[in-house]
Amino acid sequence: MTTTISSATLTVTLTESLTLNGNDRGSTNSRTVASIAHCDTRIATVTTTEEILIKFGTSASSGQFNKDKVRYIRISNKDDTNHCTLVFRNTDNTNANEVAILLDKGHSFILPVDAAGGTDATLKSSTSALSVSAGMTLADMVDITAVAAASTVMLEVFVASIA
């Protein structure tokens, strides 16, 4: 089967607009990502039971993304009252050894994946403090899970990949 979908360039623009005491303190930063051929955008209902949002593997399949080809991930909490926790797990660790980040109501989290390698070598976690050094080896991300803090939240999940 021949596809009629052509790859495209994703443009991500972050703009802060703020004027303090008559002085513009805002900023705009933009990044483009070429050759995006796949995009998954969905609304996930997240309860107080931890569940997988995004899985990564050596190939793409239903609910899983090819870890080498992912170029952009954004998760936005669309709830106006409740926060949730995002949990990141890599190939170096077990469930007792994860990175968890609070995603407050109305906020977004953009995962800085490797521009050339996707989610390969992007995360390091430990049960104790890490000693960060130049050239430190990071592990491949396995999945991202989420759990609502008190009540069900709706998360917008956006993942863009190259062909």
C-alpha positions as CSV (number, residue, x, y, z in Angstrom):
1,M,0.0,0.0,0.0
2,T,1.3,3.4,-1.0
3,T,0.8,6.3,1.4
4,T,-0.4,9.7,0.4
5,I,0.8,11.3,3.6
6,S,4.0,13.4,3.3
7,S,6.3,14.2,6.2
8,A,6.2,17.7,7.5
9,T,8.0,20.1,9.9
10,L,6.7,20.5,13.4
11,T,7.1,24.0,14.8
12,V,6.9,24.4,18.6
13,T,6.7,28.0,19.9
14,L,6.8,28.9,23.6
15,T,5.8,32.5,24.4
16,E,5.8,34.2,27.8
17,S,4.1,37.5,27.9
18,L,4.8,39.7,30.9
19,T,5.1,43.5,31.5
20,L,6.4,44.5,34.9
21,N,6.6,48.2,35.8
22,G,6.2,49.1,32.1
23,N,9.1,46.8,31.0
24,D,8.6,43.9,28.7
25,R,9.9,40.8,30.4
26,G,8.4,38.3,27.9
27,S,10.2,35.9,25.7
28,T,9.6,33.7,22.7
29,N,11.5,30.6,21.8
30,S,10.8,28.4,18.8
31,R,12.1,25.1,17.6
32,T,11.4,23.2,14.4
33,V,11.6,19.4,14.0
34,A,11.8,18.2,10.4
35,S,10.5,15.0,8.8
36,I,7.6,14.3,11.2
37,A,5.5,11.6,9.6
38,H,3.5,10.3,12.5
39,C,1.5,12.2,15.1
40,D,-0.6,10.9,18.0
41,T,-2.9,13.3,19.8
42,R,-5.4,12.0,22.3
43,I,-7.2,12.8,25.5
44,A,-6.4,10.3,28.3
45,T,-8.7,9.9,31.3
46,V,-6.4,9.4,34.3
47,T,-7.8,8.1,37.6
48,T,-6.2,7.6,41.0
49,T,-4.8,4.3,39.8
50,E,-1.5,4.6,38.0
51,E,-1.8,3.7,34.3
52,I,0.5,3.8,31.3
53,L,0.2,6.8,29.0
54,I,3.0,6.1,26.6
55,K,5.2,3.0,25.9
56,F,8.4,2.9,24.0
57,G,10.0,-0.1,22.2
58,T,12.0,-1.1,19.2
59,S,9.0,-0.8,16.9
60,A,5.7,1.0,16.8
61,S,2.5,-0.8,17.6
62,S,-0.8,-0.1,19.2
63,G,-0.1,2.1,22.2
64,Q,3.7,1.9,21.7
65,F,6.1,4.2,19.9
66,N,9.4,3.4,18.3
67,K,11.9,4.8,20.8
68,D,14.4,5.7,18.1
69,K,11.9,7.8,16.1
70,V,10.1,9.9,18.7
71,R,11.1,13.6,18.4
72,Y,8.6,15.5,20.5
73,I,6.3,14.7,23.5
74,R,3.9,17.0,25.3
75,I,1.5,16.1,28.1
76,S,-1.0,18.8,29.2
77,N,-3.2,18.6,32.2
78,K,-6.6,19.9,31.0
79,D,-8.1,19.8,34.5
80,D,-8.9,23.2,36.2
81,T,-8.8,21.8,39.8
82,N,-6.6,18.8,40.2
83,H,-3.1,17.8,39.6
84,C,-1.5,14.5,38.7
85,T,1.8,12.8,38.8
86,L,3.8,11.7,35.7
87,V,6.2,8.8,36.3
88,F,9.1,8.1,34.0
89,R,10.8,4.7,33.9
90,N,13.9,3.6,32.0
91,T,15.7,0.4,31.2
92,D,18.1,0.8,34.1
93,N,15.6,0.6,36.8
94,T,12.7,-1.2,38.4
95,N,9.4,0.1,39.7
96,A,11.1,1.1,43.0
97,N,13.5,3.3,41.0
98,E,11.5,5.9,39.0
99,V,11.4,9.6,38.4
100,A,8.1,11.3,39.3
101,I,7.0,14.9,38.4
102,L,3.9,16.7,39.5
103,L,1.8,18.1,36.7
104,D,-0.4,20.8,38.1
105,K,-3.8,21.8,36.8
106,G,-3.6,23.7,33.5
107,H,0.1,23.0,33.0
108,S,2.0,21.2,30.3
109,F,5.2,19.1,30.4
110,I,7.4,18.9,27.3
111,L,9.8,16.0,27.4
112,P,13.2,17.0,25.8
113,V,13.8,13.9,23.8
114,D,17.1,13.5,21.8
115,A,16.8,15.3,18.5
116,A,18.7,12.5,16.8
117,G,18.0,9.4,18.9
118,G,14.4,9.8,20.3
119,T,13.9,8.4,23.8
120,D,17.2,6.4,23.7
121,A,19.6,7.5,26.4
122,T,17.4,10.3,27.9
123,L,16.8,9.3,31.5
124,K,18.7,8.2,34.6
125,S,17.1,7.4,37.9
126,S,18.3,5.9,41.2
127,T,17.1,5.2,44.7
128,S,19.7,7.6,45.9
129,A,21.1,11.0,44.7
130,L,22.8,10.8,41.3
131,S,26.4,11.9,40.8
132,V,26.1,13.8,37.5
133,S,29.2,14.0,35.3
134,A,30.2,14.9,31.8
135,G,29.7,11.9,29.5
136,M,27.3,10.2,32.0
137,T,25.5,7.3,30.3
138,L,21.7,7.7,30.3
139,A,19.3,4.8,29.8
140,D,16.4,4.4,27.3
141,M,13.0,5.3,28.4
142,V,10.5,2.4,28.7
143,D,7.2,4.2,29.5
144,I,5.5,7.2,31.0
145,T,2.6,6.5,33.4
146,A,0.2,8.9,35.2
147,V,-1.9,8.9,38.3
148,A,-4.4,11.5,39.4
149,A,-3.8,12.9,42.9
150,A,-7.4,13.2,44.2
151,S,-9.8,13.0,41.4
152,T,-9.9,11.9,37.8
153,V,-8.1,14.3,35.4
154,M,-8.0,14.6,31.6
155,L,-4.6,14.7,30.0
156,E,-3.9,15.8,26.4
157,V,-1.0,13.6,25.1
158,F,0.9,14.7,21.9
159,V,3.6,12.5,20.4
160,A,5.4,13.3,17.1
161,S,7.7,10.8,15.3
162,I,9.7,10.6,12.2
163,A,9.1,7.8,9.6
